Amino acid sequence: MADDPQREHLDLLREIRDTLKLQRALIEEQLARSRASVEESIGLQKTALQRQRQVMLIAVPGIVACLLAIGYLIWRYF
């Protein structure tokens, strides 16, 4: 009789151990996917910033030139 409860406890502890191993493996897999996702996101953000700088280098001088031209026309004809 004493063997049965001990065996049940031992089986239960083994199940718990196996479940914890599985959970640990799943957590490590999820962590790896999260890291890959974060790295991809950082790369996309860097690309976006580079493109934004390129647009600013073209757009700002163009806008300033247009404003100067409008200012000149206003000054000249009014």
C-alpha positions in Angstrom: 0.0 0.0 0.0 2.8 2.4 0.8 4.3 1.9 -2.6 1.2 3.1 -4.5 1.1 6.7 -3.1 4.9 7.0 -3.5 4.7 5.8 -7.0 1.9 8.2 -7.8 3.9 11.1 -6.3 6.9 10.0 -8.3 4.9 9.8 -11.5 3.4 13.2 -10.7 6.8 14.8 -10.1 8.1 13.3 -13.4 5.1 14.8 -15.2 5.8 18.2 -13.6 9.5 17.9 -14.6 8.6 17.0 -18.2 6.0 19.8 -18.4 8.6 22.3 -17.1 11.1 21.2 -19.7 8.6 21.6 -22.4 7.6 25.1 -21.1 11.3 26.1 -21.0 11.8 25.0 -24.6 8.7 26.9 -25.7 9.8 30.0 -23.8 13.3 29.8 -25.4 11.7 29.5 -28.8 9.5 32.4 -28.2 12.4 34.5 -27.0 14.4 33.7 -30.1 11.4 34.8 -32.3 11.0 38.0 -30.3 14.7 38.8 -30.6 14.5 38.3 -34.4 11.4 40.4 -34.6 13.1 43.2 -32.6 16.2 43.1 -34.8 14.1 43.3 -37.9 12.1 46.2 -36.5 15.3 48.1 -35.6 16.6 47.5 -39.1 13.4 48.9 -40.6 13.6 51.9 -38.4 17.2 52.6 -39.4 16.1 52.4 -43.1 13.2 54.7 -42.5 15.5 57.3 -40.8 17.9 57.1 -43.7 15.1 57.7 -46.2 13.7 60.6 -44.1 17.2 62.3 -44.1 17.4 61.9 -47.9 13.9 63.5 -48.4 14.8 66.3 -46.0 18.0 67.1 -48.0 15.9 67.5 -51.1 12.6 68.9 -49.7 13.8 71.6 -47.4 15.9 73.4 -49.9 13.1 73.1 -52.4 10.6 74.6 -50.0 13.0 77.4 -49.0 13.5 78.2 -52.7 9.7 78.3 -53.3 9.2 80.6 -50.3 12.0 82.9 -51.4 10.5 83.0 -54.9 7.0 83.8 -53.5 8.6 86.5 -51.2 10.4 88.0 -54.2 7.2 88.1 -56.3 5.2 89.7 -53.5 7.9 92.3 -52.9 8.3 93.0 -56.6 4.7 93.4 -57.5 3.1 94.8 -54.4 
